[in-house]
Amino acid sequence: MSIRRLLLSAVMLCLSAPLWAASNRVDLDYRVRFIPDSDQAEVSLTLEKGERVISLDFDLGDEGAYSDFSADGQWSEDTPGRGVWQPAKGKASLRYRVRVSHPRGDSRFDARMTPDWALLRGDDLVPSARLRQQDKTELVSRLQFELPKGWRGVETGWPRIGKHKFRIDNPQRKFDRPTGWIVAGKLGTRRAQLGQTDVTVAAPIGEGMRRMDILTLLTFVWPQLQEVFPRDPAKLLIVGAGDPMWRGGLSATNSYYMHSARPLVSENGTSSLVHELVHVFSRIQSRERSDWITEGLAEYYAIELMRRAGGISEGRYQKVREQLIKWSKPVKSLRGSRVQGPVTARAVLLLQELDREIRQKTKDSQPRSLDDVTRGLMRMDKVSTEDFVQLTENVMGTSSKVLDSRLLR
């Protein structure tokens, strides 16, 4: 073969690689249409090349929220609580309806739709699924909304790529779905650029959400937050509404919800707003009855970040500690799968003591603090109490008297 032909073959090989790779990229388009009259949303998933996906096995739960399935290809619900879609070749769609409003006891809701707005999690619009696909297939996912007449806007925690349209891209998942909080309807919205993050605070008009107050507090603590949690999400969405929505806070990976009546800083000196922000940034998850780590750290930093930013004086900080001591006095153990109130307060006190111990024992070598432990936890998948103790003692270079406690047994 001549040199000319060899060169030509090499050029053609180089050109063919990107084309071959591009052929394995498959568009996955989600379309959502809200139907307030029936408290439902119509959802469709459309694959550009159905033959590249072998099956999607959905977790439909046991509450009957999903209905009216139709599909190009095969759809089966042979196993209770699960549905399997085997797409047809070529352009293939799966269509269904999902109930939006979701009660959370005591006449409260953690998802709700009214004639004027909807507030919910995308996790419920598109349930989690086990994906089987052809080798080297890459799904490119987008989310498009069709809004009822009179509804003016929609916000998600994902980057906007058009009117009511968003790009869904989670490198940690093969099946990109629109997780996180979504609010749509007649909205009031405020935006700010904090660090490298586009922050949006959005809520239905008339629901009492203090959007500018929230942005002001976030601006105040943001530098302190980034020192502890070296993470720069591209976008952060904060949503909220008033009664009968649930009176608390709920976080997701790129967004979180706060009831509009919750104070930004409570009388006891803590901040639910910052507490949920820590959950979003840290993404620390627990295992083996160790929820005290997740909730304790979020509440610890809800106080500590305000203190470091100058929002809590030393005198006020000591009063906060006195209240935590009084509230947590009956607590005998921190262990549990879901901890609340007094247990979280006792966990904060333990973490404050631990921070002082770490600083004291490392002051003559390489100064460390609980921040170093927290950054180590962020690199782990899920954390147990044993993991926490081992990581802390690695940071300190010695054993911990604070963690040698009956509270952790």
C-alpha positions as CSV (number, residue, x, y, z in Angstrom):
1,M,0.0,0.0,0.0
2,S,1.3,3.4,-0.9
3,I,2.2,6.1,1.6
4,R,-0.6,8.2,0.2
5,R,-3.2,5.4,0.9
6,L,-1.8,4.8,4.4
7,L,-2.2,8.5,5.2
8,L,-5.7,8.5,3.8
9,S,-6.7,5.5,5.8
10,A,-5.3,7.0,9.0
11,V,-7.3,10.2,8.4
12,M,-10.5,8.3,7.7
13,L,-10.0,6.3,10.9
14,C,-9.6,9.5,13.0
15,L,-12.7,11.0,11.4
16,S,-14.7,7.9,11.9
17,A,-14.1,7.6,15.7
18,P,-16.1,10.7,16.7
19,L,-18.9,9.8,14.3
20,W,-19.1,6.3,15.7
21,A,-19.2,7.7,19.3
22,A,-21.8,10.3,18.3
23,S,-24.0,7.5,16.9
24,N,-24.3,6.0,20.4
25,R,-25.6,9.2,21.9
26,V,-29.4,8.9,22.3
27,D,-31.7,11.8,23.0
28,L,-34.1,11.2,25.9
29,D,-36.8,13.9,26.0
30,Y,-39.1,14.3,29.0
31,R,-42.3,16.3,28.5
32,V,-44.6,17.3,31.4
33,R,-48.1,18.8,31.2
34,F,-49.7,19.9,34.4
35,I,-53.5,19.3,34.7
36,P,-54.8,21.2,37.8
37,D,-58.4,20.0,37.4
38,S,-57.4,16.4,38.0
39,D,-54.4,17.1,40.3
40,Q,-52.2,15.2,37.8
41,A,-49.4,15.6,35.4
42,E,-49.1,13.9,32.0
43,V,-45.5,12.7,31.5
44,S,-43.9,11.3,28.4
45,L,-40.4,9.9,27.9
46,T,-39.2,9.8,24.2
47,L,-36.1,7.9,23.1
48,E,-34.7,9.0,19.7
49,K,-33.3,5.4,19.2
50,G,-35.4,2.9,21.2
51,E,-33.2,0.0,20.0
52,R,-30.3,1.3,22.1
53,V,-32.2,0.8,25.4
54,I,-33.0,-2.8,26.3
55,S,-35.3,-2.0,29.2
56,L,-36.2,0.5,31.9
57,D,-37.5,-1.2,35.1
58,F,-39.4,1.5,37.1
59,D,-40.1,1.6,40.9
60,L,-43.7,2.7,41.0
61,G,-44.2,2.3,44.7
62,D,-47.3,1.1,46.4
63,E,-49.4,4.2,46.6
64,G,-51.0,4.1,43.1
65,A,-49.7,7.5,42.1
66,Y,-49.0,6.4,38.5
67,S,-51.7,5.4,36.0
68,D,-52.8,5.3,32.3
69,F,-49.6,3.8,30.9
70,S,-49.1,3.4,27.1
71,A,-45.9,2.7,25.3
72,D,-44.2,2.1,21.9
73,G,-42.9,-1.3,22.5
74,Q,-43.8,-3.5,25.5
75,W,-45.0,-2.3,28.9
76,S,-45.6,-4.8,31.7
77,E,-46.5,-4.6,35.4
78,D,-46.0,-8.3,36.3
79,T,-44.3,-7.5,39.7
80,P,-46.3,-5.4,42.3
81,G,-44.9,-1.9,42.5
82,R,-42.8,-2.2,39.4
83,G,-43.2,-1.5,35.7
84,V,-40.9,-2.5,32.8
85,W,-40.7,-0.7,29.5
86,Q,-39.0,-2.4,26.5
87,P,-38.9,0.3,23.9
88,A,-39.7,-0.3,20.2
89,K,-37.0,0.3,17.6
90,G,-36.6,3.8,16.2
91,K,-38.4,6.7,18.0
92,A,-40.2,5.3,21.0
93,S,-42.3,6.9,23.8
94,L,-43.6,5.9,27.2
95,R,-46.7,7.9,28.4
96,Y,-48.4,8.0,31.8
97,R,-50.1,10.1,34.4
98,V,-48.9,10.8,37.9
99,R,-50.8,12.3,40.9
100,V,-49.1,15.5,42.1
101,S,-50.4,16.4,45.6
102,H,-48.9,14.2,48.3
103,P,-50.1,14.4,51.9
104,R,-47.6,14.2,54.7
105,G,-49.9,13.7,57.7
106,D,-51.8,16.2,59.8
107,S,-53.4,17.8,56.7
108,R,-49.9,18.9,55.4
109,F,-48.4,18.3,52.0
110,D,-44.9,17.9,50.7
111,A,-46.1,18.2,47.1
112,R,-49.2,20.1,46.0
113,M,-51.0,21.5,43.0
114,T,-53.6,24.3,43.0
115,P,-55.3,26.0,40.1
116,D,-52.4,28.6,40.0
117,W,-49.3,26.6,40.8
118,A,-47.5,23.3,41.4
119,L,-44.7,22.5,43.9
120,L,-43.2,19.0,43.8
121,R,-40.1,16.9,43.3
122,G,-39.0,15.7,39.9
123,D,-38.2,12.4,41.5
124,D,-41.9,11.8,41.7
125,L,-42.6,12.9,38.1
126,V,-40.2,10.3,36.8
127,P,-39.6,7.4,39.2
128,S,-36.2,5.7,39.7
129,A,-35.5,2.9,37.3
130,R,-33.0,0.2,36.6
131,L,-31.6,0.8,33.1
132,R,-30.3,-1.9,30.7
133,Q,-28.9,-0.5,27.5
134,Q,-26.5,-1.4,24.6
135,D,-22.8,-1.0,25.4
136,K,-21.4,2.5,25.1
137,T,-24.8,4.1,24.9
138,E,-25.0,7.6,26.3
139,L,-28.4,9.2,27.0
140,V,-28.7,12.9,26.5
141,S,-31.7,14.1,28.6
142,R,-33.8,17.2,28.4
143,L,-37.0,18.3,30.2
144,Q,-39.7,20.4,28.7
145,F,-42.9,21.7,30.4
146,E,-46.3,22.6,28.9
147,L,-48.0,25.0,31.3
148,P,-51.7,25.6,31.8
149,K,-53.2,28.9,30.6
150,G,-52.2,31.7,32.9
151,W,-49.2,30.0,34.4
152,R,-46.2,32.2,33.7
153,G,-43.0,30.2,34.6
154,V,-41.3,27.1,35.9
155,E,-38.1,26.7,37.8
156,T,-35.9,23.6,38.4
157,G,-32.4,23.0,39.8
158,W,-31.2,22.2,36.3
159,P,-29.6,24.6,33.7
160,R,-32.2,26.3,31.5
161,I,-31.7,25.8,27.7
162,G,-34.9,27.4,26.4
163,K,-38.3,28.6,27.4
164,H,-39.6,26.0,30.0
165,K,-36.8,23.7,28.9
166,F,-33.9,22.3,30.9
167,R,-30.8,20.0,30.4
168,I,-30.7,17.1,32.8
169,D,-27.1,15.8,33.3
170,N,-26.0,13.8,36.3
171,P,-22.6,12.1,35.7
172,Q,-23.2,9.8,38.6
173,R,-26.2,8.1,36.9
174,K,-26.7,6.3,33.7
175,F,-30.4,7.1,33.7
176,D,-30.6,10.9,33.9
177,R,-34.0,11.9,35.4
178,P,-35.2,15.3,36.6
179,T,-34.6,14.9,40.3
180,G,-34.9,17.8,42.7
181,W,-37.5,20.4,43.4
182,I,-39.8,21.9,40.7
183,V,-42.1,24.9,41.1
184,A,-44.4,26.1,38.3
185,G,-47.2,28.6,37.9
186,K,-47.7,32.2,38.8
187,L,-44.3,32.7,40.5
188,G,-42.3,35.4,42.1
189,T,-38.5,34.9,41.6
190,R,-35.3,36.5,42.7
191,R,-31.8,35.5,41.5
192,A,-28.2,36.1,42.5
193,Q,-24.7,34.9,41.5
194,L,-22.9,33.6,44.7
195,G,-19.4,32.4,44.0
196,Q,-19.8,30.2,40.8
197,T,-23.4,29.3,41.6
198,D,-26.5,30.7,40.1
199,V,-29.0,30.9,43.0
200,T,-32.7,31.2,42.4
201,V,-35.4,31.7,45.1
202,A,-38.8,31.0,43.7
203,A,-42.3,30.6,45.2
204,P,-45.9,31.1,44.1
205,I,-47.1,34.7,44.4
206,G,-49.0,35.3,47.6
207,E,-47.4,32.5,49.6
208,G,-45.4,34.8,51.9
209,M,-41.9,33.7,50.7
210,R,-39.3,36.3,51.8
211,R,-37.1,36.0,48.7
212,M,-34.8,38.9,49.2
213,D,-34.3,38.1,52.9
214,I,-33.2,34.6,51.9
215,L,-30.8,35.9,49.3
216,T,-29.3,38.4,51.8
217,L,-28.7,35.7,54.4
218,L,-27.2,33.3,51.8
219,T,-24.9,36.1,50.6
220,F,-23.8,36.7,54.2
221,V,-22.8,33.1,54.9
222,W,-21.7,31.9,51.5
223,P,-17.9,32.6,51.9
224,Q,-17.9,30.7,55.1
225,L,-19.9,27.8,53.5
226,Q,-17.4,27.5,50.7
227,E,-14.4,27.3,53.0
228,V,-15.9,24.3,54.7
229,F,-17.5,22.6,51.6
230,P,-15.3,23.1,48.5
231,R,-18.1,22.7,46.1
232,D,-19.5,25.0,43.4
233,P,-22.8,23.7,42.0
234,A,-23.7,25.4,38.8
235,K,-27.2,26.1,40.1
236,L,-29.2,26.1,43.3
237,L,-32.9,26.5,43.6
238,I,-34.8,27.3,46.8
239,V,-38.6,27.0,46.7
240,G,-41.3,27.4,49.3
241,A,-45.0,28.0,50.0
242,G,-47.3,28.5,53.0
243,D,-49.9,26.4,54.6
244,P,-51.0,23.7,54.1
245,M,-47.5,22.8,52.9
246,W,-45.3,20.9,55.3
247,R,-43.8,23.2,58.0
248,G,-40.2,22.3,57.6
249,G,-37.3,22.0,55.2
250,L,-36.5,19.3,52.6
251,S,-33.3,19.1,50.6
252,A,-32.3,17.5,47.3
253,T,-29.0,17.5,45.4
254,N,-29.6,20.7,43.6
255,S,-32.4,22.4,45.4
256,Y,-34.4,22.6,48.6
257,Y,-37.8,23.5,50.0
258,M,-38.6,25.7,53.0
259,H,-42.0,26.5,54.4
260,S,-42.5,30.3,53.9
261,A,-43.4,30.8,57.6
262,R,-40.1,29.3,58.9
263,P,-37.9,32.1,60.4
264,L,-34.5,32.5,58.7
265,V,-32.9,32.4,62.1
266,S,-34.9,30.9,65.0
267,E,-35.1,32.2,68.5
268,N,-32.7,29.5,69.6
269,G,-30.0,30.9,67.3
270,T,-30.2,28.2,64.6
271,S,-31.2,28.5,61.0
272,S,-33.3,26.0,59.1
273,L,-32.3,27.8,55.9
274,V,-28.6,27.2,56.5
275,H,-29.3,23.7,57.9
276,E,-30.8,22.6,54.6
277,L,-28.1,24.4,52.6
278,V,-25.5,22.3,54.5
279,H,-27.3,19.1,53.4
280,V,-27.2,20.3,49.8
281,F,-23.5,21.1,49.8
282,S,-22.2,18.2,52.0
283,R,-24.3,15.4,50.5
284,I,-23.3,13.3,53.5
285,Q,-25.4,10.2,54.0
286,S,-25.4,7.8,56.9
287,R,-25.8,4.1,57.4
288,E,-26.0,1.6,60.3
289,R,-28.2,3.8,62.5
290,S,-25.9,6.8,62.2
291,D,-28.3,9.6,61.2
292,W,-26.9,11.6,64.1
293,I,-23.9,12.4,61.8
294,T,-26.0,13.8,59.0
295,E,-28.4,15.8,61.1
296,G,-25.8,16.7,63.7
297,L,-23.4,18.2,61.2
298,A,-26.1,20.1,59.4
299,E,-27.3,21.7,62.7
300,Y,-23.7,22.2,63.9
301,Y,-22.8,24.2,60.8
302,A,-26.2,26.0,60.8
303,I,-24.9,27.6,64.1
304,E,-21.2,27.7,63.3
305,L,-21.4,29.3,59.9
306,M,-23.5,32.1,61.3
307,R,-21.0,32.5,64.1
308,R,-18.0,32.7,61.7
309,A,-19.8,35.2,59.5
310,G,-20.3,37.5,62.5
311,G,-24.1,36.9,62.8
312,I,-23.8,35.4,66.3
313,S,-21.8,37.0,69.1
314,E,-19.9,35.0,71.6
315,G,-22.5,35.8,74.3
316,R,-25.3,34.6,72.0
317,Y,-23.3,31.5,71.1
318,Q,-23.1,30.5,74.8
319,K,-26.8,31.0,75.2
320,V,-27.4,28.7,72.2
321,R,-25.3,26.1,73.9
322,E,-27.2,26.5,77.1
323,Q,-30.5,25.9,75.3
324,L,-29.0,22.8,73.5
325,I,-27.8,21.4,76.8
326,K,-31.3,21.9,78.4
327,W,-33.1,20.5,75.4
328,S,-31.0,17.4,75.1
329,K,-30.6,16.5,78.8
330,P,-32.8,13.3,78.6
331,V,-30.8,11.8,75.6
332,K,-29.0,8.6,76.4
333,S,-27.9,7.6,72.9
334,L,-27.4,9.3,69.5
335,R,-27.9,6.1,67.5
336,G,-30.9,5.8,65.2
337,S,-32.0,5.6,61.5
338,R,-33.9,8.9,61.8
339,V,-33.0,11.3,64.6
340,Q,-34.8,14.5,65.5
341,G,-35.0,17.4,68.0
342,P,-33.2,16.5,71.3
343,V,-31.0,13.9,69.7
344,T,-29.8,16.4,67.1
345,A,-29.2,18.9,69.8
346,R,-27.0,16.5,71.7
347,A,-25.1,15.6,68.6
348,V,-24.3,19.3,68.1
349,L,-22.9,19.5,71.6
350,L,-20.7,16.4,70.9
351,L,-19.5,17.9,67.7
352,Q,-18.6,21.2,69.3
353,E,-16.6,19.3,72.0
354,L,-14.9,17.2,69.3
355,D,-13.9,20.3,67.3
356,R,-12.2,21.8,70.4
357,E,-10.5,18.4,71.0
358,I,-9.2,18.2,67.4
359,R,-7.9,21.8,67.5
360,Q,-6.2,21.3,70.9
361,K,-4.4,18.0,69.9
362,T,-3.2,19.3,66.5
363,K,-2.2,22.9,67.4
364,D,1.5,22.0,67.7
365,S,1.7,20.0,64.5
366,Q,-0.6,20.7,61.5
367,P,-3.6,22.5,62.9
368,R,-6.8,20.7,62.1
369,S,-10.5,21.0,63.0
370,L,-13.9,19.3,62.5
371,D,-13.9,21.0,59.1
372,D,-11.2,18.5,58.0
373,V,-13.3,15.6,59.2
374,T,-16.3,16.9,57.3
375,R,-14.4,17.3,54.1
376,G,-13.3,13.7,54.4
377,L,-16.8,12.5,55.0
378,M,-17.9,14.3,51.8
379,R,-15.7,11.9,49.8
380,M,-17.4,8.8,51.2
381,D,-20.5,7.1,49.9
382,K,-22.4,6.5,53.1
383,V,-21.0,6.9,56.6
384,S,-21.3,4.8,59.8
385,T,-20.4,5.8,63.3
386,E,-17.4,3.5,63.1
387,D,-16.3,5.3,59.9
388,F,-16.7,8.7,61.6
389,V,-14.6,7.6,64.6
390,Q,-11.8,6.2,62.3
391,L,-11.7,9.2,60.1
392,T,-11.6,11.6,63.1
393,E,-8.7,9.7,64.7
394,N,-6.8,9.7,61.4
395,V,-7.2,13.5,61.3
396,M,-6.1,13.9,64.9
397,G,-3.3,11.3,64.7
398,T,-4.5,9.8,68.0
399,S,-7.6,8.4,69.7
400,S,-10.5,10.7,70.8
401,K,-11.8,10.9,74.3
402,V,-14.9,12.8,73.1
403,L,-15.9,9.9,70.8
404,D,-15.2,7.3,73.5
405,S,-18.8,7.9,74.7
406,R,-21.8,5.7,75.6
407,L,-23.8,8.1,73.4
408,L,-22.3,6.4,70.3
409,R,-22.7,2.8,71.4
